[in-house]
Every structure is written in C-alpha cells, then in structure tokens.
Amino acid sequence: MSLSIDAAGETLWLLPDGAVWWPATRTLFAADLHLGKGAAFRAQGQAVPAGSSARTLARLEALVTAHGATRLVVLGDFWHSAEGLTPGLLETVSSFAQRVPTVLVLGNHDRRIHPPELPLDVVSATLSLGSLTAAHEPPPPDAPGFTLAGHWHPAVVIASRAGDRLRRPCFVHYRHALVLPAFGGLTGALTLRCADLARQGAQVAVLGDGNLHWLPLRR
C-alpha cells in the first residue's frame, strides 16, 4: 500500500519500496543507492556477497516500468566510493541510464568520484522542479518551499508492549521537506528518536512487509 502526501500543492505518493512517485510529472524519486558498496568492501578483503548493485538497479527499473515514469531523479549518493567503480558496474549503469532517463543530484559520496562519461544528467547542488526542490542534504527548518532529500538514511525503532524492538527504515515528512529512506541494498541507517520527530511536527511512514504505515508519534 502506498501513501499520499501534499507537498506545496502537489500530490506525491510514498511507495513501499522506499521511492516517491510524482504522477503529475511522471517522475520517480529515489535516494542513496550507494552503488558499488559491496565491491568496495570486497576490495578491502571483507566477505560481502556480490550482486547488490545490480539488484538495486533492477528494483528501480521495475518501479519506473510499473509507473510509466519518464524520468528518474536520484537524490544523491548514487555511488559509494571510488573502489566500487568497477568496469562491470559502470557498464551496467550506462546501460540502465540509456533505458531510464536519469537525473543525479550529486551527494557527498558522489562529488569527487562521479564518472563524467556516463549518460546521466548531473546537477551539482539542487534541482528546481517547479514548486518542489530536489536535493541531497535535507534543508534547515526555516528553508522556503518544499524539498525532497535523502542523506540521512532515516529509520525508527518500534517497541512492542512485550518489550520487543524493531528498527525499520522510514520516510520523514516535515512541513518543509520529505526525507527518503536509503534505496540501496547495503546501506546503513540513522535511527531518529520518535519523541524528537513528534516535537518537530513530523509525520513518519514506516516501511515493512511490502506496505507503508503511518507511525503514531507521542511527545
């Protein structure tokens, strides 16, 4: 089940896969793919399974196809590190970008290492999309307009009455911004305190079991 929000007069759909669909412009947003992270770890001698980047791109392309998107906007950290930029990954990304028109808003992991020869449209800071702005880092609370961003890899801890605790990735919807969860398969997460989010007036949509759920927040 997807969830809709109003953002500066536009309707955005939060998807259970961790992406955002903007039907009025047929645009799909995703953040923090961290492609090549597994290869970078393996280059350091760590036993990390192969194939995570290919699966991440396959999930994205499936969403693009399912929604009939004409544009994909990646909100930064498309890449993880220079060690992960293997010839195989670069070839896979080149083929992907030829099939899926992709705009990359450079993130902190991308800025020094992004290969310029790939068929991606690259934006160095922010991308203006009418009433919306696409960025990597979330803006300060007093920023004008409405921004879609990533960078945080947000997650929350859900506790049951029996004392069980579960950490899940989430969307965080503020008055001025929407922070997307990390889309990549090998990304970590930043755990945000529910009490802090409640004080900030945020709404939280938690990913789980192919669905999204609004999380009741108490101060």
C-alpha positions as CSV (number, residue, x, y, z in Angstrom):
1,M,0.0,0.0,0.0
2,S,1.3,3.4,-1.0
3,L,0.6,6.6,1.0
4,S,-0.1,10.1,-0.4
5,I,1.1,13.5,0.9
6,D,0.5,17.0,-0.1
7,A,3.8,18.9,-0.9
8,A,3.5,22.6,-2.0
9,G,0.2,21.8,-3.7
10,E,1.5,18.7,-5.4
11,T,0.4,15.1,-4.6
12,L,3.3,12.8,-4.0
13,W,3.0,9.0,-3.4
14,L,5.3,7.3,-1.0
15,L,6.0,3.8,-2.2
16,P,6.6,0.7,-0.1
17,D,9.9,0.2,-1.9
18,G,11.3,3.4,-0.5
19,A,10.8,5.6,-3.6
20,V,8.5,8.5,-4.3
21,W,6.1,8.9,-7.3
22,W,5.0,12.3,-8.6
23,P,2.3,11.4,-11.1
24,A,1.7,14.9,-12.4
25,T,5.2,14.9,-14.0
26,R,5.7,11.1,-14.3
27,T,8.8,11.4,-12.1
28,L,10.2,8.8,-9.7
29,F,12.5,9.8,-6.9
30,A,14.9,7.6,-5.0
31,A,17.8,8.4,-2.7
32,D,21.1,6.9,-1.5
33,L,21.7,3.9,-3.8
34,H,25.4,3.6,-2.8
35,L,26.2,1.5,-5.8
36,G,29.5,-0.4,-5.6
37,K,29.5,-0.6,-1.8
38,G,29.8,-4.3,-1.9
39,A,32.7,-4.2,-4.4
40,A,34.4,-1.6,-2.2
41,F,34.1,-3.9,0.8
42,R,35.4,-6.9,-1.1
43,A,38.4,-4.8,-2.3
44,Q,39.2,-4.4,1.4
45,G,39.1,-8.1,2.0
46,Q,35.6,-8.3,3.5
47,A,33.4,-11.2,2.6
48,V,30.4,-9.3,1.2
49,P,28.1,-11.1,-1.3
50,A,28.1,-9.8,-4.9
51,G,25.1,-8.6,-6.8
52,S,23.6,-5.9,-4.5
53,S,24.1,-3.0,-7.0
54,A,22.5,-5.0,-9.9
55,R,19.5,-5.8,-7.7
56,T,19.2,-2.2,-6.6
57,L,19.1,-1.0,-10.3
58,A,16.7,-3.8,-11.2
59,R,14.3,-2.8,-8.4
60,L,14.5,0.8,-9.7
61,E,13.8,-0.1,-13.3
62,A,10.9,-2.2,-12.2
63,L,9.3,0.7,-10.4
64,V,10.0,3.0,-13.4
65,T,8.2,0.5,-15.7
66,A,5.3,-0.2,-13.3
67,H,4.5,3.5,-13.0
68,G,5.3,4.5,-16.6
69,A,7.8,7.1,-15.3
70,T,9.6,9.2,-17.9
71,R,12.2,10.5,-15.5
72,L,14.1,9.2,-12.5
73,V,15.7,11.6,-10.1
74,V,18.3,10.2,-7.7
75,L,18.7,12.4,-4.6
76,G,22.4,11.9,-4.2
77,D,24.9,9.1,-3.2
78,F,24.3,7.2,-6.4
79,W,27.8,5.8,-5.8
80,H,29.5,4.7,-2.6
81,S,33.3,5.0,-3.2
82,A,35.9,5.0,-5.9
83,E,36.9,1.4,-5.0
84,G,33.5,0.3,-6.1
85,L,33.6,1.8,-9.6
86,T,34.4,-1.4,-11.3
87,P,34.2,-1.7,-15.1
88,G,31.2,-4.1,-14.8
89,L,29.3,-1.7,-12.6
90,L,30.0,1.3,-15.0
91,E,28.8,-0.8,-17.9
92,T,25.6,-1.8,-16.1
93,V,24.9,1.8,-15.1
94,S,25.5,3.0,-18.6
95,S,23.0,0.5,-20.0
96,F,20.5,1.4,-17.3
97,A,20.7,5.1,-18.0
98,Q,20.2,4.6,-21.7
99,R,16.9,2.8,-20.9
100,V,15.8,5.1,-17.9
101,P,16.3,8.8,-18.3
102,T,18.1,9.6,-15.0
103,V,19.0,12.9,-13.2
104,L,21.5,12.7,-10.5
105,V,21.7,15.4,-7.8
106,L,25.2,14.8,-6.6
107,G,25.6,13.7,-2.9
108,N,28.6,13.8,-0.6
109,H,29.7,10.3,-1.8
110,D,29.4,11.3,-5.5
111,R,31.0,14.7,-5.8
112,R,34.7,13.7,-6.1
113,I,34.2,10.4,-7.9
114,H,31.3,10.6,-10.4
115,P,32.4,9.3,-13.8
116,P,31.5,12.1,-16.3
117,E,31.3,9.9,-19.3
118,L,28.1,8.1,-18.2
119,P,24.8,9.1,-19.8
120,L,23.3,10.7,-16.7
121,D,22.1,14.3,-16.3
122,V,24.1,15.6,-13.3
123,V,23.1,18.5,-11.0
124,S,25.8,19.7,-8.6
125,A,23.6,21.3,-5.9
126,T,19.8,21.4,-6.1
127,L,17.3,20.8,-8.8
128,S,14.3,23.1,-9.1
129,L,11.2,21.3,-10.2
130,G,8.5,24.0,-10.2
131,S,7.1,24.2,-6.7
132,L,9.4,21.4,-5.5
133,T,13.2,21.2,-5.0
134,A,15.3,18.0,-5.2
135,A,18.5,18.0,-3.1
136,H,20.8,15.5,-1.3
137,E,21.0,17.1,2.2
138,P,17.8,18.0,4.0
139,P,17.3,21.7,4.3
140,P,17.0,23.6,7.6
141,P,13.5,24.0,9.1
142,D,13.3,27.7,8.0
143,A,14.1,26.9,4.4
144,P,11.5,28.2,1.9
145,G,9.5,25.9,-0.3
146,F,9.4,22.1,-0.2
147,T,12.4,19.9,-0.7
148,L,12.8,16.2,-1.4
149,A,16.1,14.9,0.1
150,G,18.0,11.9,1.3
151,H,21.4,11.6,3.0
152,W,20.1,10.6,6.5
153,H,19.0,7.0,5.7
154,P,16.3,7.6,8.3
155,A,15.0,4.8,10.5
156,V,12.9,4.5,13.7
157,V,12.7,1.9,16.4
158,I,9.3,0.4,17.1
159,A,8.8,-1.2,20.5
160,S,6.0,-3.6,21.4
161,R,4.3,-3.9,24.8
162,A,6.2,-7.2,25.3
163,G,9.5,-5.3,25.1
164,D,10.4,-6.4,21.5
165,R,12.2,-3.7,19.5
166,L,12.4,-3.5,15.7
167,R,14.3,-0.9,13.7
168,R,12.7,-0.1,10.3
169,P,13.6,2.4,7.5
170,C,11.1,5.2,7.1
171,F,10.1,8.4,5.3
172,V,10.1,11.6,7.4
173,H,7.6,14.2,6.3
174,Y,8.2,17.7,7.6
175,R,6.3,20.9,6.8
176,H,9.2,22.0,4.5
177,A,10.7,18.7,3.4
178,L,10.4,15.0,2.8
179,V,13.4,12.8,3.7
180,L,13.5,9.5,1.8
181,P,14.9,6.2,3.2
182,A,18.0,4.8,1.5
183,F,17.1,2.7,-1.5
184,G,20.3,0.8,-1.8
185,G,20.6,-2.8,-0.5
186,L,23.7,-2.4,1.6
187,T,23.1,0.9,3.3
188,G,23.1,1.6,7.0
189,A,20.6,3.8,8.7
190,L,20.4,6.7,11.1
191,T,18.0,6.0,13.9
192,L,15.8,9.0,14.7
193,R,14.1,9.4,18.1
194,C,10.3,9.3,17.8
195,A,10.0,11.9,20.6
196,D,12.2,14.4,18.7
197,L,10.2,13.8,15.5
198,A,7.0,14.5,17.3
199,R,8.3,17.7,18.7
200,Q,9.3,18.8,15.2
201,G,5.8,18.1,14.0
202,A,7.0,15.4,11.6
203,Q,5.0,12.5,10.2
204,V,6.7,9.2,9.8
205,A,5.8,6.4,7.3
206,V,7.5,3.1,8.2
207,L,8.4,0.5,5.5
208,G,7.5,-3.1,6.2
209,D,6.2,-6.2,4.5
210,G,5.5,-4.6,1.2
211,N,3.4,-1.9,2.9
212,L,3.8,1.6,4.4
213,H,2.3,2.5,7.8
214,W,1.9,5.9,9.4
215,L,3.6,5.7,12.8
216,P,1.7,7.4,15.7
217,L,4.1,9.7,17.4
218,R,3.9,10.8,21.0
219,R,6.0,13.6,22.6
